Amino acid sequence: MKKCEIREGYVPGSIGRIAEMHASYYHEHWGFGRFFEAKVAVDLATFLERYDTSRDRLWVVVRCGRIEGSLAMDGIDAAEKGAHLRWFIVSDRLRGEGVGNQLVDLGIDFCKKQGYGRAYLWTFKGLDAARHLYEKSGFRLAEEYSGTRWGKEVHEQRFELRL
């Protein structure tokens, strides 16, 4: 099995591939559609247009020249709300190899080095493997409610980590 590499920052094709991975996974498992894929692509493109290495990070996992995972820490509102963990996904090809743990650890370490007081993320009920990883890393459920931010009604959850 070929080893994967975690790269920091923009890699050509990141926007399309990260949006594709999210769209495919969430369509197959949760029935999300084009609204969700467009939202991921637009929000990620906006993040990368304003990307500032003094406050933000993007990591992509590459194996055999193909992006197979990602995680971003969006620090634009870190002083008021905390750093926002976003676009965390690992392809089926890499699940179970510890790559998700490595990505989350990189995000938390970055936040600590930046002196951010907290980090947060939005997810929804039913993503049990991801929730386990978040909680193992110290994130705690801060709020939850039914909502449609991703184009379909789900039980939305915000997790927070005090640093």
ABEGO torsion letter per residue (X at the ends): XBBBBBBBEBBBGAAAAAAAAAAAAAAAAAGBBAAAAAAAAAAAAAAAAABBAAABBBBBBBBGGBBABBBBBBAAAAAAAEBBBBGBBBBAAABGAGAAAAAAAAAAAAAAAAGBABBBBBBBBGBAAAAAAAAAAGBBBABBBBBAAAGBBBBBBBBBBBX
